[in-house]
């Protein structure tokens, strides 16, 4: 790190990520004074506090006639879009904290923050400068969103999810002087930003027909559009935010509710319920009837694979399965999954934090070949997205078995796999906070537990960002283009 002192300013140059400065130490520093014969050597090693003490007198004497200016561009955006955060008119070489704060619909506060040092012009750019600490480090343009976590003293096991997609997530971005104890000071400047799942012009339509419950989102424009039947996992209930985002990206998406939280054991839904939902979407005048696909996470992925392998009434254009598996008691209603979970519940274990781990139970269910679907019957392109640190279900092992079965059936050309190191089970849209463990209504004993999903914050967040790009490319290829993958000779 080189620190250059001129008559009127101090400049702290950027430090490459991974350098010792990120751990608080600087291997070598030189201070050059204007009109001086040569550089002044500082003790080696030194740290940022040494630099601040050395320059404290110089920077503190600088008058600041204009208050700091904080800008966020854009202040209103769809949740998968990036923004740029810039602070100007700071004293040069000034330590500042940039913080994001969100008050959730559950009345909890979530925050993220990074520690920065202004450059010789008195500016900090979150997109270009390094954070030296906080909830993220290094050059992370969107760290103020993906590293969000509940503020200290919050309830245990929280998960941030947007339930009312007709309103935005409001995120307050603020800049504070200093690093430690910044929360006790008033911010120097603040900007309120809006993060939307529904882009302007997206239509939201409640669906309650033929026994099907859900919400349909139609993109803006004349249409018709490709359609996606969107299914979430074992937590149950109706979740709309991913469907709203898919509609913002030009796909008509039906968010399907197929059981309520904690009621899996009593769900007598058969294959026909999902076929009916698929056909409601297919028959909508704004949907291309021959271009309807399936999109699922966790249990929703299992249902997607079951439809693709067992249904003779529908023909999905493609399937996207996140953290799924291919074990389903054929011929039984959805409650048959609960029976398998109960039969193997002795395999459930907890970690040192008393977080529940289902992974071994899933391996036991997979080990019984009679539980596995006939994957060779899949006739549409399939995208599998998994994290190697999934502690909830053996989704990676399931993906490997699916690949083996498709290869044996001569259908490997239909399969695309994305596997991410240190990513967990809950792979959500980009810039969503990472949830390693959250509250969950446990299906077997019907009690509230903290479920371990897995993943490490930075690599998991990278996986969410990359997988969303890959999913968009996959859907563009197979839902808008007319080509279908062919087997290679």
C-alpha positions, 0 to 999 in steps of 0.5 A: 500500500502506498500513501502519498501526501501532497500539500492539499490531499492524502491519497490511499491507493486501492489494495488488491483483494487478498492482500494482507491489508484485508486482515488489517496489516500492510506489508510495506508503506511509503509516504512521499511529501511534496518538495521532500528529497525522498520517501519517508519509511514507516515501520514495517508492517503497519496497519490502517490504524497507524496510517490514520494516526499518522495522518489524523492531524492533516485530515482533521484540519481540512475544512468541509464546506459541503456536506457529503453527497450519497447517490444510489443509481438507480434508486428504483429497480427490479431485484435482480438488477444491480445498483451503484452506490457513490459517496462524494465530498468526504475528507480524503483518507476518511474512514466511513461505513456504508450501511443498508437497513431494511424493515421487513414485513415481519417487523424485523430489521435486517442490515449489511455494512462495509468499512471503506476509506475515501480516496484522494478526491474524498469519494467512495465507490462501493462498486470499485473500492474495497471494503475492509470489514463489516458483513462483507469484505473486498470489492462487492458491488451488491454486498449491501444486499446479499450480506444482509442479516438480522440486526443484533438482538433479533429473533432466532432463525429468521428468513427474509421473504417478500410476501406482498409483491405489489409493494417494493422492498424499501432499503435505506442506504446510509453513510456514517463517519468512522468504522467501530460504533458507527450505529451510535452516530447519526448518518452523514447522508441517506438514500431510500431505495426500492427493490421490486419483484414486479416490474412496471406493467406486470399483471397479477391475477388470483387463480381459484378455479377447478380446485387449483389455488395460485397466482398468475403473473403476466408480463407487460406487452401484447404477448403471448408469452412462454409459461412456467408453473412455479412450485416452492418447497416443503414449507407450504403456502403461497409464495409469489415473489419468484413468479413475479420476477419471472414475469418481469423477465417475460415469462407468464408464471403461475405461483402454485399453492399445493398445501399449507404450512405443516399439513403435508401429511394430510395432503391427498393431492394426486398428479391430476391437481398439478396437471390441471394447474399446468393446463390452466396456465397453458390455456390462458390466452396470453400464454403460448400453449406449446411452450409451458415449462416447470420450475421448482425448488426442493419439494417443488423440484420433486413434483416437477420431475414427477410430472415430467416422468409420470404424466401422460396428460401434459408435455412440459417444454423444459424443467428447472429443478433447484435442490431437488430429488427423484424419490417419490412413492409412485402411485401415491398422493403427495402425503406419501412423501410424508410417510417416507419421511416418517419411516426414515425419521431415525436418520434425522440428526442435529448439529452442535447448535441444535439445528436439524439436518435431514440429509441422512434421511434423504440418503436413506430414502434414495437407497431404496430403488423402488422409491425412485422415478423412472427418469428415462421417461423424461423427454424435455430439457432439464436443468439441475441446480445444486449446492455442494454444502446442501445440508437439508437433502442429498440433492447432489447425489440425486443429480448424479443418479439422474445423470446416470439414469438419463445416460442409460436411457440415451437422453443425456443430451437433455440434461444440464447441471450446475453445481456450486461449491459451498452453496446450500439448499435455498438457492434464491434469486440474485442478491437475496440474503443467505440463510444457513439455518432458519425456522421451519415447521417440521413435517414429522413431529409438527413442531417449530425447529431451526432447519440447517440448509447449508452454504457459506454466505459469499459463495452461496451468494455467488451461486445465486447470482450465477445460477439466475443468469444460467437459468435465464439463458436456459429458459431463453434457449428452450422457451423462446427458441425453436430448437430442441437438443438432439442426441450426439452420434 
